Amino acid sequence: NRTSKVSANHFNAFSSGNYPLLAEAGITIAYDLSAIRKPANHPLKVHKQLESNIALLKLFPGISYHFVRAIAQTEGLKGLILETFGAGNATTEDWFIAELERLIKSGIPVVNITQCASGSVDQGKYETSSALARIGVISGYDLTTEAAVCKMMFLLAGRSKDFKGDFQRNIAGELSV
């Protein structure tokens, strides 16, 4: 939940930009025991009920109103994850902020994660993320895309009465905050 696949062709295909290596394999395996999370004192419970009606929107320079609107108006949409620039920055175009605010006011959570392989969202640090914070976009801090998607699907499946609070709380070692 802290790693991302970074290569389709190499054996060393995974990386964790915001968490230390758990082990290094060579002739022997060297474990970093301080980085390995202690198991919970209860049996593993597999949750098969997940809310899959979410969207992942990777921002890019020149993203259009019609493109964002099409995603925001997806029938049955329950949550939106934004992959933003750097420390959580996005376009400040009025139409973009208004579209996100419309979603949030209709009860659809919008989460901000970085496109970067390492680092964290720091909403409000720069002007280009202040509007997101003001309208209620939820910071995903240092979550990987993979962890953000799974966490949103898990929480929206009826396991949360406080989505923002639960999303910003570390549940299974996925978040540094």
Protein Blocks (a to p, Z undefined) as FASTA:
>chain_A
ZZccfbfkbmblcccfkbccfbdcdfbccddfklpccddfbdcdddfbdcfbbcddddde
hiafklmmmmmmoghiabdcdddehjhpacfbfklmmmmmmmmmnopacddddfbfgdcd
dehkamklmmmmmnopacekjacfklmmmmmmmmmnopafblmlmmmpcfkopafZZ
